Amino acid sequence: MNSFRTFGLMAILTLLFIFIGGAIAGQSGMIIALIIAGITNFISYYFSDKMVLKAYKAEELPETHYVTAIVKRLAGKAQLPVPKAYIINQDQPNAFATGRNPEHAAVAVTKGLVNTMNEEELSGVIAHELGHIANRDILIGTIAATLAGAISYLGYATRFGLGSRRNNQGGNIIFILLAMILAPLAASIIRMAISRAREFKADNFGAKVSGNPLYLSNALAKLDNFSKQIPMNGNQATSHMFIVYPFSGKSLARLFSTHPPTSERIRKLKELAHAN
């Protein structure tokens, strides 16, 4: 279901780019916007592991660390290449996965996560992150970001009169203005919806691989509580990578959230546990 939802949202995002791009910038403008957004996001995608790990000053864990042992055990169970395990010196319990493919992946956990979770809860969190690796969510997120970025660029270019085909032909100025304002907004909403769908899919993967949906459910309850009490030092642009939203001051609007409500995630995991 989550895969179908992702496919549908990506299709809508693509159609939005084609329709809006063709209407306000023409074919040449669309190509330029896609190239600019594509280059920017490809660099981010290809070097994602090095960039984000360096930004958070992550340190690779030794082979003897028990987090590394959990990563190895669960990766073997999921039939995945074993990703490198890193720790981040932050008190807020949280975690993320990164890397352009399963062969170049890493799982990072915060010091706070290791200190507050028992082994079962830690297994649930790590299995969730392995789900992102197995489902190639970094790639999917990059494609969505490229299309959304291209749409935003078209709106930006039109705002400054750079290549509006309809405007040059005396087209409907109201349509141009609406497209300029609403298209980037719609693209952002769709991109966030894709991110939320991938979180649910990773939750399902984590529930299966860890061996019990309640491991992750219990961990999410703790994570949600701690994230509201303990600040995370970092860049808001990386918020979508973490298992729960890590920064304070989160908007109440669900449309712009990169994460589903934690209560909904917990509910689905408990339903899955009861079904088993």
C-alpha positions as CSV (number, residue, x, y, z in Angstrom):
1,M,0.0,0.0,0.0
2,N,2.8,2.4,0.9
3,S,4.7,1.5,-2.3
4,F,1.5,2.2,-4.3
5,R,1.0,5.5,-2.5
6,T,4.6,6.5,-3.3
7,F,4.2,5.6,-7.0
8,G,1.0,7.6,-7.2
9,L,2.6,10.7,-5.5
10,M,5.6,10.5,-7.7
11,A,3.4,10.4,-10.8
12,I,1.5,13.4,-9.6
13,L,4.7,15.3,-8.9
14,T,6.0,14.4,-12.4
15,L,2.7,15.5,-14.1
16,L,2.8,18.7,-12.1
17,F,6.3,19.4,-13.3
18,I,5.4,18.7,-17.0
19,F,2.1,20.7,-16.9
20,I,3.4,23.7,-15.0
21,G,6.8,23.7,-16.7
22,G,5.3,23.5,-20.1
23,A,2.8,26.3,-19.3
24,I,5.1,28.9,-17.8
25,A,8.6,28.1,-19.2
26,G,8.2,25.9,-22.3
27,Q,10.4,22.9,-23.1
28,S,13.7,24.6,-22.9
29,G,12.9,26.2,-19.5
30,M,11.8,22.8,-18.2
31,I,15.1,21.2,-19.3
32,I,17.2,23.9,-17.7
33,A,15.2,23.7,-14.4
34,L,15.5,19.9,-14.3
35,I,19.3,20.0,-15.0
36,I,20.0,22.6,-12.3
37,A,17.9,20.7,-9.7
38,G,19.3,17.3,-10.9
39,I,22.9,18.3,-10.6
40,T,22.4,19.7,-7.1
41,N,20.5,16.7,-5.8
42,F,22.8,14.1,-7.5
43,I,25.8,15.5,-5.7
44,S,23.9,15.4,-2.4
45,Y,22.7,11.8,-3.2
46,Y,26.1,10.5,-4.3
47,F,28.0,11.9,-1.3
48,S,25.1,11.7,1.1
49,D,26.8,9.4,3.5
50,K,30.0,11.4,3.8
51,M,28.2,14.8,3.9
52,V,25.7,14.1,6.7
53,L,28.0,12.0,8.8
54,K,30.6,14.7,8.7
55,A,28.0,17.4,9.4
56,Y,27.1,15.6,12.7
57,K,30.7,14.6,13.5
58,A,29.8,11.0,13.5
59,E,32.4,8.5,14.6
60,E,32.5,4.9,13.3
61,L,31.9,2.3,16.0
62,P,34.4,-0.5,16.5
63,E,33.5,-4.1,15.5
64,T,33.3,-5.0,19.2
65,H,30.6,-2.5,20.1
66,Y,27.2,-4.0,20.8
67,V,25.4,-1.6,18.4
68,T,27.7,-2.9,15.6
69,A,26.7,-6.4,16.6
70,I,23.0,-5.6,16.4
71,V,23.5,-4.0,12.9
72,K,25.3,-7.1,11.7
73,R,22.7,-9.5,13.1
74,L,19.7,-7.6,11.6
75,A,21.4,-6.9,8.3
76,G,22.1,-10.7,8.0
77,K,18.4,-11.4,8.8
78,A,17.3,-8.9,6.2
79,Q,19.8,-10.3,3.6
80,L,21.5,-6.9,3.2
81,P,25.2,-5.9,3.0
82,V,26.3,-4.9,6.5
83,P,26.3,-1.1,6.7
84,K,28.9,0.8,8.8
85,A,27.7,1.8,12.2
86,Y,28.3,5.3,13.6
87,I,27.6,7.2,16.8
88,I,26.8,10.9,17.1
89,N,27.6,12.7,20.3
90,Q,24.1,14.1,20.9
91,D,21.9,13.6,24.0
92,Q,18.6,13.4,22.1
93,P,17.8,9.7,21.3
94,N,17.5,9.5,17.5
95,A,19.0,7.7,14.5
96,F,19.2,7.8,10.7
97,A,20.4,5.8,7.7
98,T,22.3,7.2,4.7
99,G,24.2,6.1,1.6
100,R,23.4,5.9,-2.1
101,N,22.7,2.2,-2.1
102,P,22.9,-0.9,0.2
103,E,26.6,-1.4,-0.7
104,H,27.5,2.1,0.4
105,A,25.3,2.6,3.4
106,A,25.6,3.6,7.0
107,V,23.5,3.6,10.1
108,A,24.1,6.3,12.7
109,V,22.7,6.4,16.2
110,T,23.0,9.1,18.8
111,K,24.6,8.7,22.2
112,G,21.2,9.4,23.7
113,L,19.6,6.5,21.8
114,V,22.2,4.0,23.1
115,N,21.8,5.3,26.7
116,T,18.0,5.2,26.8
117,M,16.9,2.2,24.7
118,N,17.0,-1.4,25.8
119,E,18.3,-4.0,23.3
120,E,14.9,-4.8,22.0
121,E,14.0,-1.2,21.4
122,L,17.4,-0.5,19.8
123,S,16.8,-3.5,17.5
124,G,13.5,-2.0,16.4
125,V,15.1,1.4,15.6
126,I,18.0,-0.1,13.7
127,A,15.7,-2.5,11.8
128,H,13.7,0.6,10.8
129,E,16.8,2.3,9.5
130,L,17.8,-0.9,7.6
131,G,14.3,-0.6,6.0
132,H,15.3,2.7,4.5
133,I,18.4,1.2,3.0
134,A,16.6,-1.9,1.7
135,N,13.8,0.3,0.2
136,R,16.3,2.7,-1.4
137,D,14.6,5.6,0.2
138,I,17.6,7.9,-0.3
139,L,17.3,7.5,-4.1
140,I,13.5,7.9,-4.0
141,G,13.9,11.0,-1.8
142,T,16.4,12.4,-4.2
143,I,14.2,12.0,-7.3
144,A,11.3,13.6,-5.4
145,A,13.6,16.5,-4.3
146,T,14.8,16.9,-7.9
147,L,11.3,17.3,-9.3
148,A,10.2,19.5,-6.5
149,G,13.3,21.6,-6.8
150,A,12.8,22.0,-10.6
151,I,9.2,23.2,-10.0
152,S,10.4,25.7,-7.4
153,Y,13.1,26.9,-9.8
154,L,10.4,27.4,-12.5
155,G,8.4,29.5,-10.0
156,Y,11.5,31.5,-9.1
157,A,12.5,32.1,-12.7
158,T,9.0,33.2,-13.6
159,R,8.9,35.6,-10.7
160,F,11.8,37.4,-12.3
161,G,10.6,37.2,-15.8
162,L,13.0,34.5,-17.0
163,G,11.5,32.7,-19.9
164,S,7.8,32.5,-19.4
165,R,6.4,31.2,-22.7
166,R,2.8,32.3,-22.0
167,N,3.9,35.7,-20.8
168,N,5.9,36.2,-24.0
169,Q,2.8,35.3,-26.0
170,G,0.5,37.5,-24.1
171,G,-1.0,34.6,-22.1
172,N,-3.1,34.6,-19.0
173,I,-1.2,36.5,-16.4
174,I,-3.4,35.3,-13.6
175,F,-2.6,31.7,-14.5
176,I,1.1,32.5,-14.5
177,L,0.9,34.2,-11.1
178,L,-1.1,31.3,-9.6
179,A,1.3,28.8,-11.0
180,M,4.3,30.8,-9.7
181,I,2.9,30.8,-6.2
182,L,1.0,27.5,-5.9
183,A,3.2,25.1,-7.9
184,P,6.2,25.1,-5.5
185,L,3.8,24.9,-2.6
186,A,2.0,21.8,-4.1
187,A,5.4,20.2,-5.0
188,S,6.6,20.6,-1.4
189,I,3.3,19.1,0.0
190,I,3.7,16.1,-2.3
191,R,7.3,15.6,-1.5
192,M,6.5,15.6,2.3
193,A,3.7,13.1,1.6
194,I,6.2,10.8,-0.1
195,S,8.5,11.1,2.9
196,R,5.7,10.1,5.2
197,A,4.8,7.1,3.1
198,R,8.4,5.9,3.2
199,E,8.4,6.1,7.0
200,F,5.4,3.8,7.3
201,K,7.1,1.3,4.9
202,A,10.3,1.4,6.9
203,D,8.3,0.8,10.1
204,N,6.8,-2.3,8.5
205,F,10.2,-3.5,7.5
206,G,11.6,-2.8,11.0
207,A,8.7,-4.7,12.7
208,K,9.4,-7.7,10.6
209,V,13.2,-7.8,10.8
210,S,13.4,-7.0,14.5
211,G,11.0,-9.9,15.2
212,N,8.3,-8.0,17.1
213,P,6.4,-4.8,16.1
214,L,6.3,-3.8,19.7
215,Y,10.1,-3.3,19.9
216,L,9.8,-0.4,17.5
217,S,6.5,0.8,18.9
218,N,7.9,1.1,22.4
219,A,11.0,2.8,21.0
220,L,8.9,5.4,19.1
221,A,7.0,6.3,22.2
222,K,10.2,7.0,24.0
223,L,11.7,8.8,21.0
224,D,8.7,11.1,20.7
225,N,8.8,12.0,24.3
226,F,12.6,12.7,24.4
227,S,12.5,14.7,21.2
228,K,10.3,17.3,22.8
229,Q,12.5,17.6,25.9
230,I,16.1,17.3,24.6
231,P,17.2,19.6,21.8
232,M,19.1,18.4,18.7
233,N,21.9,20.5,17.3
234,G,21.9,20.3,13.5
235,N,20.5,21.4,10.2
236,Q,16.8,21.5,9.6
237,A,17.4,20.3,6.1
238,T,18.4,16.9,7.5
239,S,15.2,16.5,9.6
240,H,13.6,14.0,7.1
241,M,16.5,11.6,7.6
242,F,15.9,10.9,11.3
243,I,13.5,8.3,12.6
244,V,11.5,11.0,14.5
245,Y,11.5,14.7,13.8
246,P,14.5,16.0,15.8
247,F,14.0,19.7,16.1
248,S,11.9,21.9,18.2
249,G,9.3,24.4,16.8
250,K,7.8,21.9,14.4
251,S,4.8,23.2,12.5
252,L,1.4,21.8,13.5
253,A,0.4,21.5,9.8
254,R,0.6,17.8,8.9
255,L,0.8,18.7,5.2
256,F,4.4,20.0,5.7
257,S,5.6,17.4,8.0
258,T,8.3,15.0,6.8
259,H,7.2,12.4,9.4
260,P,3.7,10.8,10.1
261,P,2.3,11.5,13.6
262,T,4.2,9.2,16.0
263,S,0.9,8.2,17.5
264,E,-0.3,6.9,14.2
265,R,2.9,5.0,13.6
266,I,2.6,3.4,17.1
267,R,-1.1,2.5,16.4
268,K,-0.2,0.7,13.1
269,L,2.6,-1.2,14.8
270,K,0.4,-2.4,17.6
271,E,-2.3,-3.5,15.1
272,L,0.4,-5.4,13.3
273,A,1.5,-7.1,16.5
274,H,-2.0,-8.1,17.4
275,A,-2.5,-9.4,13.9
276,N,0.4,-11.7,14.4
